[in-house]
Amino acid sequence: MQNKLPISVVIITKNEESNIADCIASVQFAQEVIVVDAHSTDETASIAKKLGANVLVRHWDGYGSQKNFGAQQAACNWVLFLDADERVSSELQKVLRDMLEITCSVYWITIQDIFLGKRMTHLVGHNPRLIQKTLAHWNDAHVHEKMIYSDSDSQAKYKDGISGEIHAPIVHQSYTSIGAYLDKMHRYTTLDAQEMQKTNTHRSGKAVSKSVLLPFYLAFKQFIKLCFYRRGFLDGWQGIVWCALSAYYEFEMGQKYNAL
C-alpha cells in the first residue's frame, strides 16, 4: 500500500448520505479526513465515521467559517477542501503524489462539473482548494467565500502570480435535474444578495449599486460570458442550459439585492 500523503482533507456536510461515501473513497491517499457536519438529520455522520473520518459536528455558520474551523482542527499543514458531492479524480491523485515540492501557499484546482449527466469540458471552474493553513484562510462569507493570504490580508486571485495551479480536476457530481439546481439557487441567491447589501460588491468583487436595470445587466453579462466567451455552447444542450440557468441566477440575485 502506498504511503499516505501529509494532507488533511476537509469536507463540509449537511444531509449528504448519498454522496459522502464516494467522496471519502476518493481521498484515501490523505493522512486525515475531517468532516465538519452541520447537524445532519440523515446518516451522513455515521457513514463518515465508519469510513474512518474524524466527524466534527458544528452549528452552521456559513461556508467560510465551517471550512476555517475544519482547517484549524487539521493535523497537517496542507489542507484540501472538498464538498461532499465532489470527487478527487485519479489524475489529481497522481499529481498530488508526484509533486516533489509544494512551494505556493494556495493552489487553484480545476473543477469539472457533471451536469444533467454530461461532463462539462468548456464550462469548467478554477477554485482555491489546496492551501497551507498557516499561510491562507477563507473569509467569513456565508456563500461564495474567498481565499485570503494571511500575511497580507489580501484576496487570492486566479493567476495572480502568487498562487499555483493544478490542472488535474476535482470532479463535481453536479445537478441531475433542473429542479435540483433551482432549489439550491433560491437559497444561494438570497445569501449572495445579503452579501451584496453588506459589501456593495458583486460576488465577482466588482462594485454594484441598486438599479432597476441591474438584474437584467447581470443576467445578460453572465450568459454572454459563459455561452460565448467560455464557449459553453460547445458543451451541447446541457451547456446551453447551464448558461441560461447561471444567467437566471444573476437575475434573481439582482432582484433580491434591489429589494433589500
N, C-alpha and C positions, 0 to 999 in steps of 0.2 A: 504494500500500500504506500502511495506517495505521502511524503511529509505534508502536514498541514501548513498553509501559508499564514504568516503573522498578520492576519486581517480579522477584524471583528465586523460581522455583518449586522446591521441594524434594520429591522423590519417593523414598521408601524402597522397596527391592525385594528379593525373593528368589524366583527362578524365576517370573517374571511375563511370559514371552514372549508369551502370548496376550492380555495387557492393555496392555503398556507403550506400544505404538504409538498406540492410540486416546487414551490418557491424555496423551501428549505433544502429539498433534494438537490437543487441546482447549485448550492453553495457548500457542499460537503468538503471542499478544498480549504475552507476557512477554519482557523483555530476556534472561533467562537461565533455563535449565532444568538443575537439578542432580539426578542420580540417584545415591543412596547405595545401592550394591548389596552385599548380604551374600554374596559369592562364589556367585552363581548358577551352576548347572551346565547351564543351558539357554542360549538365545540372547538373554536379556534385555539384557545389557550391549552386545552388538554391534548389536542393533536400536536401542537408545537412542543409541548413538554415531552411527549412520547418520542419525538424525533430528536431529542437532546438539546433543544433550545432553552436558553435562560429566559423565562417569561416574566416580565415586569408589568404589573397591572397599574395603570395610571389614568386618572381622570383626563378626558380630552381637553387639551389646552392649545390646540392649533398645530398645524403640521411642523412649523419651525421648532416650537417648544418641545414637541414629542421627540423629534429627531435629536435635538440637542441633549435631551435627557438620556436617550439611549447611548449617545456618544460618550457622555460623562461616565456611564457605567461600564464602558468597554475596557477590556483588559489590554487590548492592542492600541498602539498609537494610530495605525492605519485603519480607517473605518469605511466600509462600503454600505451605502444606503440603498434599500430596495423597498418597493411597495409589494404587497402580498400577491398581486396579480402579475408580477414580473419574474422573469427567469434569467439567470446568467447563462448566456449561450456557451456552447463548447468552445467557440472561438475565443471568447473573452476569458474563459478559464485558462486556456493555453497561454494567452497573452500575459495574464497575471502571473502565471508560473514562470514564464520566460523572462520577465522583467528583471534584469540583473541589478538595476539601480533605479530607485524611485527618488527623483530629485525635486519635484514640484510639491507644493502644499495642497494643491487641488488638481484633480483630473476630471475633465469632461468626458463622458462616455456616450456613445451613440445609443439612442432609444429607438427601437424598431417596433412599430405597432402592428398587431394583427387585428384588423378592423373588419367586422362583418365577414370573417373567415378568410380575408386576404391579407397577406403580409405586405405592408407598405414599403416601397423601395425608394420613393421620392419624398414622401411626407414623413421624414424621419426627424427626430429631435436630438438635441445635444444638451445633456444636463450634468451639472457638477455632482458626481456621486461618490468618488473616491477621494478621501481627504486625510491629511494628518490632523488629528483632532486638537493637537496643541497649537496649530497654526491657522485653523479656519473653523468657522461655525456658521449655523443658519441664523437669519434674523428671526424675529418673533411673529412674522406674518401668519395669519390663520390659514391662508391658502396662497399658492404660488410663491412660496418662501424663496429668499435669495441667499446665496452663499457669501459670507463676509470674511475677508482676510483679517485675522485677529490683530496683527501688528499695526496695520494702518487704518483699521475700521472701515475699509472701502469694499465695495461690492466686487466680487469676482465676475468677470465677463468673458464670454466665449471668445477665444483667440485674442486675449488681452496682452499676450506676450509674457505673462507671469505663470498662468496655469498651463497644465499639459492636456493632451487629448489622446484618447484611446478609441480607435475606430471600431474594434470588435464590439458587437452590440449586447445590450440588455434587451431581451425580447419582452414586450408588454402585451399580455393577453388582454387586448382591449375589448371594446364593446361588441357583444354578439347580436345586439338589436339596437335599433334607433331609440326605442323606448328606454333602454338602459342608459344610453347616452343622455337623453333628456332628463331623466331622473337625477342624475349626478350634476348635470349642467345647472338645473334650477337652484341647487344648493350652492354650487361654486360661484355662480354669478352674484348671488346675494353677498357672499363673503368678499368677492372682488370689489363690488360696489362700495361696501363698507370701508375697504382699504383705500379706495379712491377718494372717498369722502374725508378720510383721516389724513391722507398724504397729498391730495391734489395731484396725484400722478397715476397714470395708467400702469398696468402690470408690466408693460414694456420698459417703464422708467421715465417715459415722457410726460411732461406736464399736461394737464387737462383742465378744462373749465366747463361748467354746465351750459348746455345749449340744446335747443330743440333738434338741431341737426346732428348733434354728437353721435347718437346711436347709429344713424344712417352712415355717417362718415366712418366710424369704426368698423361697421359690418362690411362696407364696400372695400375698404383698405385691406381687411383680413382676407376676403375672398380673392381679390386680385393677387395678393402676396402668395397665398397658398396654391391657388389653382394655376397661375401662370408663372410667377417669378420662381416658385419652387417646383413647378411642373407637376402639380398634384393630379392633373387630368391624365397623366401617363400611368397613374395607378388604377386606371379603369373607372367603372361607375362607382366603386367603393371610394375611390379617391375624390371624385367629384362630390359625393355625398358628404364626405369628411369636410371638404372645403365649405360646403353650404352650411353644415351644422356649426362649424367654427365661426362662420360669419354671423350666424344667428346668436351664438354665444355672446359675441361682442355687442350685438344689437340689444339683447336683453340686459346685459351688464350696464350698458349706457343708459337704458331706460330706468333701471333701478337706481343708478347713481343720480340721475336727474331728479328722481322722486325723493331723495333724502334731504 
